Amino acid sequence: MCTVCGCGTSPIEDYKHEAGSHSDSHGGGLDHDHHHHHGHDDHAHDHRHRDGAHDHHHAEEGSVQRRNGIAGVHVPGMSEERIIQVEKEILSKNDAYAAENRRYFVSHDIFALNFVSSPGSGKTSLLVRAIKELRGRMTISVIEGDQQTSNDTARVRKTGARAIQINTGKGCHLDAHMVGHAVQDLAPEPGSALFIENVGNLVCPAAFDLGEAHKVVVLSVTEGEDKPLKYPDMFAAADLMILNKADLLPHLDFNVELCITNALRVNPRLQTLIVSARTGEGMGAFYAWLEASTVREATPSKVV
């Protein structure tokens, strides 16, 4: 169980994608030692985590513990002290995997972006359009994260880009362990860009570093100007906010200036772009940001 968000499985140890079985260690520099579990019981379950000495049973019923942790989760049958301890262990292990991913990306000049948002913000449409319009200028591969289906991966592959699906089951976010395995299978080209489309969720993906260069939060103008204040951790963790579906603004009472003001209250360094993935409005500014960031963060040997 992920105690940070209340997922029904431990995302640090569970990995499932369409490619099937694979080796327990990464090639090409990703030295992760992994264990995989592919069977999940939807009801009572006893999880034994191998990343430490903790061994506990998760009951379906019982007293609810309320706390002020990273996501303020409610975990039946666990004390606040125990929840915080396990949460720290999970995040610490994730950070170690993320550091390995980041070293791999840097050594291979792979520019990785972690796209986060609530469901329906238009992330996939944004990525599909970007891949089509940047063809010939940039090589892009994609890791798609969803609880179920490979629908978005199929959409990406129609552009000609290489993509791999991670299905998290009950998990509501990707973690660095999952991404490390997907990178091993996907093998992005050196000097390319890697788009990681996270599971639609504005809470837990904020806490999990995947080794990316930047988190990019996509916010649809249909969601409301107060989202940065309601979900501050996500906007604080991001470096870029993309306000998508700008073509709908004439039909909505969405205050763009107020939304940006709210976001800057949470993160004064947050950059904002206003786009429409459907019409292409503003996408040029995103491409300029992407290309400038790629050059700026390339290793010195690759910068001309």
N, C-alpha and C positions, 0 to 999 in steps of 0.2 A: 504493500500500500504506500502511495505517496502521501506522506503526512503533511506536506506543504499545501496540497490542494484537495486531498480527500479522494484521489483516484482509487480505483479498486485494485490496482496492481502497482508494483514497484517499477517505475520507468527506468531506473538506473540499471536494473538487471533484466528487464524484459525487452525484447526487440523482435519485431515481426514485420516483414515486408514481403513483397510479391516474389522476390528472387528465391525464397526458400532457405535451405540450410547453408551455412558458411563456416569458415574457420573461426577459431576463438581469438585470433590475434591479427592485427592489421599488418598489411605489407606496406612498403613504401614509407615507413617512418612513423606510423601510428601504432605505438607499442601499448595497446590496451589489452588487458587480460579479462575476457568477458565470460559470463555465464548466461544462458538463454532458457527461458521458460515459455512455452507456447500454449499451455493449457491453463484456463482460468475457470474457476467455479463462480457462477453468478450469485451464489448464496453464501452460506457460512464458509469461511476459509481461514486456514492457519498458515501464515506466511513466515518463513524462517529466512531472515536476511543474512547473507553470508559476508556482508561488509563490516561486521563487527560482532559484538557479543550479544546483540539484542535478539530476543526470540519472544514473540508475543502473538496473542490470538485476538482477532478483530471480531467482536460480536455484532450481530445485526440489530440488537436491541440493548438498551441500557441507558445509563445517565449520559447526558450530553455535556462535554467539557467545552466551555467557551474560553477563548484566549485571544491574545493580541499578537499572534505570530505574523509571519510574512503575509499569509493570506487569511488570517483569522479563522482557520478551519475549525470545524466541530467534529471531533472524532470520538464516537461512543466507546466507553470502556478504557480510555487512556487518560492518565493524569496530565496536567499542563506541563509539568517538569519533564515527563517522559516524551511528550510530543515534541517539545523544543529540542530535546537531546537527539531524537531520531531525525528531526528536520535538519539540524546542523550536520549530522553525519551524511545525510543524503546530499545536501548542497555541497559539502566539502568534497565528497567523492565526485560529484558532477563537475566541480571546478577543476579537479585534477584531469578528468577526461577532456574538458574544454581547453585546458592548457596544451594538451597533446594535439588536439585538433588545430589550435591556433599555430603551433609550431610547424605543423604540416602545411597549413595554408601559406604561411610566410615563406617557408623554404621552397615552395613550389609556385610562388607568386599567384596564388588563387585568391581572388577578392570575394570574400563570402559576406553575404547580407542575409540577415534574419528578418523576414517580413512577418509582422504580427498584427493582429486585428481581431475584432469580433467577427462572428460568422456573417457572411453576406456583404462585407465591405467592398468587395470587388478585387481582392488580391490576385486571384487567378487571372481575371481579365486584364489586370494591369501587367502582370508578368508576360502573358501571352502576347499582348500588343508590343511590349518592350522587346521581346525576343525577335518578333517579326521585323520590327523597324530598325533594330540594331544589327541585323544579319549583315555580315561583311565587315562590320566595324568592331564587333566583340563576340567572342565565343562564350556562350552561356549554357550552363547545365543546371538542373533543378532537382532539389529534394522536396517532395510533397509530403506534408503531414496531415493526416486525417484520422478520425477514430475508425472509420470504415470506408470502403469503396476505393477504387482507383480512378474515379471520374476525372479529377483534375490532372492527374498524370497523363491520361489519354488526351486531354485537351492540349497539354504542353507538347506532347510528342508529335501532334499534328503539325506543329511549326517546324519540325525537323530537329528540335533540340533534344538532347539526351536527358532523361528524367527517371527518377526512381521513387517509388511510393513507400512510405512508412505508415502502417496502420497501427495506431496505439491502443485499439480496443477501448477499454474504459478510461485510459489516460487522456488528460485534457491538454497535454503539451508535449513537445519534443524535448529530449535531453541530449547532452553531449555524447553519451554512450551510444544512443541510437544513431546520431548523426555521424559519429566516427565509423560505425559499421557501414552506413549508407555510402559514405565517401570512399571506403575501401571498394565497394561493389561498383560504384559509379565511375571512379577514377577520373575526375575532372582533369582537363588538359592543363599543363603548366601555363601560367600567364592568362588564364581564363577567369570568368566570373562564375560564382556559384550562388544561385538564389535558393534560399531555404524558406519555403512557405510553411509557417508553423500552423498548428491546429488553431482554429478560430476560438479565441479566448483572450480577454483583456486582463486576466488576473495572473495565472501561474506562469505563462511564458516569460513574464518579466523577471522572475527569480532565477531562471535557468540560462546560464551562459552556454552557448553552443560552440564557442571559439570564433564567432563571427567578427568581422571588422566593425560592423554597425548593426544595431537594431533599427528597422524602419517600421514605424507604426502607421498603418493605413486606416483612416477614419472616413467613413462615408458621411456626406452632408445630411443624410437621412437619420443619423443617429442622435443628433442633439449637441449643442455647444458645450454642455456640462460634462461630457465624457472624460476630458482630462482631469477634472476635479473628482469625479466618481472613481476613477481608476488611475490614481496618480503614479503608482509604481511603474506602470507600463510606459507612461509618457516621460517619467524621469529617467528610465533606462534607455530610451530611444535617442538617436541623434538626428533623425529626420522624421517629420510628420507629413504624410501625403493626404491631403483632403481630396477624396475621390468623389466622383459623380457630380462634378461641378455643373454639368449640363442640366441638372435638376434644380439648381438654385432659383431660377425664375418661378418655380412652382412650390417653393418651400418658404417657411419663415425661419430659415437658418441664418444666423448672424455670424458671418465669417470672422469679422474682427473680434467679436466676443470669444469665439472658439479659440482663436490664436492667443488672445490675451489670457484666457484660462490655462492654455498649454504652457505659456511662458511663465505663469505664476508657479507652475510645478517644476519647469525646467527652463531657466532663462537662456540656455544655450541651444535650445531646440530650433532647428530650421524647419520651415514650412513651405510646401509646394501645393498649389491648387490645380488639380487635373481632372480630366474626364477620360477614363480608360475606354469609354465607348466611342467618343468622338475624336479623341486624340488631343483635345485642348490641354495645353500646359505640359504635355509629355516631353516636349523638347527640353524644358528646364530640368526635368528629371534625368534625361540622358546626359545633359551637360554636367549635372552633379555627379552622376555615376562615373563618367569618364574622367572628370577632374579628380575624384576620390581615388579611382584606380591608379592614376599616375602618382598622386601624392603619397599613397601608401605602399607603392611598389618598393621592392628592395633596391638599394642603390645601384646594383649591377644592371637593373632593368630600366632605370630612368635615363633617358637620353638628354 
